[in-house]
Amino acid sequence: MSIIDAAKNDAIDAVLSPITHVDCMAADGTTSVASARQPVGWDAAAARIGDNTGQVDVTITAGGTVFWVAGYTALTGGTQRSLTPAGSTFKRPALVEDTGDLITLPAHGLSDNDRIVVEQYNGEGIPTGLAAQTFYYVISATTDTFQVSLTEGGAAVTISADGIVFVQDAIPNPVPSGGTYQIAAGALDFVAA
């Protein structure tokens, strides 16, 4: 049985409704680089996508680099309910092959040294060698395939199982003197596959 879009939209709304504030996080996904969390509102999900309703401006402490945008259930304390890579512009399923340690994502538009993260695809395990909430550098990019490395220009990560993952681009944003990290309206997409 397939779940229709209306039910997927309802599920997205149920996940997003408790998220009332966002924070900007360091590479570990748990350390804040912001002076305070900021309120966020959500549009009703449509076409299996839920988006933030307006621009959110987060003040970043001097020397901070924004790697993640985290969603929380409260201004202070609360529960972290989401973690999205900073600057992300897409999230798509990709095939992972242990032969050649390749990730296949047709017309991906990525270049060597671009950064990505991977996450589970519809409950499937992430193939051995890759991990969620880990930033990878793209290496050996072609039109439809690439490999990943843990360091810029480094050796390819050894992938020892085939599978499928979501690939999401990530653009960490250094703020050496402090300042404002702007999250545009509609930039925080939550998608139901």
N, C-alpha and C positions, 0 to 999 in steps of 0.2 A: 504494500500500500504506500502511496506517495503522500507526503504532507503538502497541502496546497499553500500558495503564497500568503494567503490571509492568515493562516495559522503560524507561518514563519514570522510574519510581521508582528503578530501578537507576542510571540516568544521574544523577539528583539525588544519590544516595548517593555516586557516584564523584566528583562535583564537590565535595561538602561534606566528604568524609573527610579531605582534606589541610588543611582550615581548622581550626586548633587554637586560634587566639587572635583576639580582636576588639579594635579600637581605635576611638576616636571622633575624627572628622576635622572640620576647618574647611571652609568653603564650597568651596575648591579641590579637595577630595577627596584631597589628598596630605599636608597638614600636620596632624599630631596635636595635639589639644587635651587629651590625657590624660597622666597621669603615667606610666602603663605599660599595655601591652596586658594583657588578661585572658583566661584560658582559657575555651573554649567547647566544649560537646559537642552532638551532633546525634542526634535520633531517626531511626530508619529511615524513609525516605520512605513515605508512604501517600497514596493518592488524588492523586498527582502533586504533593505538597507535602512539603518537608523543613523541620523546625523545630528551633530550639535547645532542648535538654532542660531547662535550668534557668535561673534568673535570673542575669544577669551584672551585677555592679556595677563601674562604671568611674570612677575618681577623675579629675576634670577640674581642670585648672589654673585659677587665678583669672583671670577675664576671658574664658574660653573660651566659644564657642558651638558646640554639637554640631549639625552639619549632616548628617553621614553616619556610618554605622557600617560599618567596613571589616573584612573577614575576611582573616587572614594565616596563612601556613603555619608561623610560628615566633613565639616570644616577642619576639625581636629579629631584625632582618634579615628573611629570608624573602621570600615573594612575596605581594603583595596579590592575592587571588582573587575578592573580592566587594566591592560598594559599595552600600549600601542607605540610602535617605533616612531620617533620624531621625524617629521618631514615626509612621512610615507605618502606615496601617490598611487600605489596599486597593491593589491593582494590577489594572487592568482594561484591555482593549483599547478603543480609541476611534477614531472616524473623524475625519480631518482634512480640511478643505475650504479650498481657496484662495479660493473665493467667500465673502466675508465674514470670512475669517480665523478660521473657526469650528472648534471641536472638539466633536464630538457624542459624548456619553456618557450614555445614558439613566439618569435618576434618580440622577445623580452625587452629590448631597448637598453639593456645594461651594458656597461663598459668595464674593463679591468679596473680594479680598485674601488668600484662602487660598493656600497655596503648593503647587506640584506640580513633578514632574520627568517627562520622557518618555524612553522608550527604545525600541529596535527591537522590532518585533513579528514574531516568527518569521522573522528574517533579512531582512525588508523594510527598505529604507532609510527613514530619518527624513525626512519632507517638508522641502524647502528652507524655511528661515526658523526652524526649530526645531533644537535640538541636545541631545544626551544630556548628562547631568551638569551641567545648567543649571537653576537654580531659577527658576521663573516664578510670577508672581502671577496669580490668576484675576481677570478683569474681565468685566463684562457677563454675569454668570451668569444663566441661566434654569434651568428644571427639567432640561432635557436637553442644553443647549449652553453653551458659554462661549468667551471669547477669553482670550489670555494676554498679559502684559506683563512686561518685564524689571524694571520698578520698580513699587512700590505705587501704584495709581491712575493709572499711566502709560498711554501709547498702546499700542494693540494691536500685537503682533508681526505683521509682514507674512509671511503664509504663501503661497508661490508654487507649491505642488503639492499635489494630493490624496494621501491615503494613509491608513495605519492605524499607530497607535503604542500602546504600553502607556502608560497614565497612572498615576502613583503619587502619592498625597498625601505631603506632607513637612511636618514640624513642627519647624523648628530650635529648639533648646533652649539659651537663654543661661544661663550659670552664672557670674554676675559675681564672686562671692566664692569660687569654687571649690566643690567638693562632689562628690556622687556622681550619675552618670547611670545609671539603672537600666534594664536591658533585660529585660523580663519573659520568663519561659519561654514559648516558642512565638511570640514577637514577631518573630523573624527568619524570615520565610517565604520559601522558595525554591520557585518554582512552575514546572512544566513545562506549557506550553500544549498 
